């Protein structure tokens, strides 16, 4: 068995293909906006609310302050394919209870094409 020295090597061994991650610090507003595009290569994501406002996220349709998953200030949510299945790759939307609400988003994707080819 090959010795695994890094987390990236562990992920590549588990998934059978290399991964890339993309960190996006951004802001949500009082109108619903796309947080993440639909992406069949996304295997995990983490979202942290860095603001004093509530964030609401929702898959596949516009988020509203009364419909979706609420992230209170300093709260975070994550999804990973082996627990949340293909919901990880759906399109996600975000809205905030106040303007200019900071958040941090980290997405982990299979490297390569639709099938994760290197």
Number of C-alpha atoms within 10 A of each C-alpha: 3 5 7 12 8 9 9 14 16 14 15 16 13 10 13 14 17 19 20 12 14 10 13 12 12 13 18 25 16 16 15 19 17 19 19 18 13 16 14 17 19 25 22 22 21 15 21 20 25 21 21 14 19 19 30 23 25 21 20 13 16 18 23 21 18 8 12 18 16 21 19 16 17 13 14 16 14 14 18 17 14 10 10 13 12 16 19 25 23 16 17 20 22 27 27 28 17 15 14 14 21 19 19 16 19 16 19 17 20 24 18 14 10 10 11 17 11 11
